[in-house]
Amino acid sequence: EITKMQNLIQRCCKINKDSKRKYYLAYTFLFTFICIFVFLPFLIKENSFVGLADGYNQLYPALIYIGRYVREFIPNLFKGDIVQYDFNIGYGNDIIGTLNYVGFGSPFSLLSAFVPVRGTAYLYSFLTILKLYLAGISLSIFMFYKQKDISYRALLICIFLYIFSGYTFIYGTQLFTPFLDILIYVPLVSKSILKKHKGESKIDFCFILC
């Protein structure tokens, strides 16, 4: 009887994993289709997502600066010359403290180290799409943990309302793209808090906070 029960549990787990795999494939397909439809004007006109005001004046130059700084960091580290202050920032300012709010500590901004300056506008647009995609994945992970028997159709509707909301288009894509990071972190932080509250694991909580 015990062996039969174990086989049944393993079979159910396999079905659950297969269905989740199908869910993520469906999500990826629908996300790609909706993005092509929504952002088609940008593709036709060959425009980037670098918006006016903060996008052009702050975020885009900051992404270029971060990429250049990270590329030079390792050689400077071996030389014992770590630059922490730059007189080219305004009248001179601390690099990390000044650029932190525009994404210096974000893992997404670190990707700029692998992109030349001329390709930063494309990276800016790619990061916007990537953050939207990961926001959906993040909320899915939280909902799967919070409600085991959730309807996949209902969840997909919820996800796309979440990532293609007015907040996303007004504040996230056009005004200040670091705001999109919140959509990724909040569900993961919420899940880690629930796990810690239930006494399941503190590793997720510590990792997210770091």
Steps between C-alpha positions, in 0.01 A plus 500: 500500500781736586668428165176568312455827686856608419448418131177700499672802659787484250254478212303800627820700542604415145160608364523822701848574363391425144196727532713781641741457212209534258381806691836675468517411130152643450596810697815550293310461173222740602747749642697503173183542294365784716837680504522487120147638475543771766848615406461462122512880441846507661617218271358663186655840575819337637467697823634399839319522833720785619237753597520872552594668827653243738546232236714713270658732755575255783439129441659466155821689592512313831480163321792603278696618804431180697611283209823691463561499876448122532726430201778706657441372853688167475817644338496783756451247779823319412674836488366588843328805356125475569325817389230604749472871423457675167525872436310453172179432695361848553761695693644172625324226692511148642442248219308227681291735713408720204421229245338251735148636444538471122595133516866476598430212738255326271619171342329611178721806469811282529418360156608835357860387561463258209347751258693775317384859531341501154276209602379644831168620355425143387600368841271754664206371296597136557518551878154653499353192328706265717376662820138470387552132420669427832226691685251248364723209597548645847128542565434150363748352747330680786149397394600135452633503854205691648225298333589151382179432305479833318349502151768557236263703284409726790866536590597599145232768496625626837861499381438702185288754688792528740779551249307704240333742739487877486781515754720298265447716194492840669766463769692185411573518128489872428596691814723295727583140406647407845138512620451173309739327739234534769266277300763225515612533860168545683356153420830332587530693826138414583565131441815502713313674784224238489754218504683658793170553685411132451843396619584328170817677395692819572740463207262660248437792734872564554579462130228745390608758756858474377 
